[in-house]
Amino acid sequence: MKLYLAHPFSSRKEIREWELKIEEKTGIEMINPFYDLNRKDVLRIDSGLSEKFEDLNHFEIIQRDVGHIAISDGIVSIINGKPSYGTVQEMVYSKILQKPNYCLVTNGYEDHPWLKYHSTKIFIKRKDLEKFLEKLT
């Protein structure tokens, strides 16, 4: 099983740690757009060589991300209160492509109509999402 992992850029390091533990525990392959798709721009940002959004090929990034959503079995979206235009767009594409979206909402907006519409299932606790993912395998 492959699940695309939509999440805020500013949370990428902590979410990467969590993702690797979930993959090991469940056997689910999580497609992390910041670390699994050969993003040289992210490597440059993480190493301090460039700023966020500097010298990006937006067309290439979006086409690659949408392509990976299309070949995934669904997506896991993290809504944690940190700004992320990409995460909400990835949720929209998952809906258009009829992919299930398992959404973790930790900022208190789990009843927001747009989140409810674009989510197959909403979790407010990380441990509940983890238990659900374990049952998917």
C-alpha angles and dihedrals in degrees: 000000000000124000124184111227113220114189144138117286090227091058095046098112098050092041090050090057091050092045094054091052092050092049091051093046099044106023089233113141109227115200105217108193093205098051111015100050101062095255104181090182091062091050089052092049093047090050092048095246096120143013128253112281093008115140096354125160096221094185093054094046095050094044091050094047094047089047091055092048088052093054095042126094089233141312138265111214123197116206106180104152096267113119113265121161089172095057094055091045090051088052090053092050091049089055092048090048090046094240120150115252118208103194128197109201114185101160098077096258098106090124095053107130094228092051092046092049094050097041128082091196131003125210125189096189124057092218091058091053090048092053090049092050091050089057092051092068 
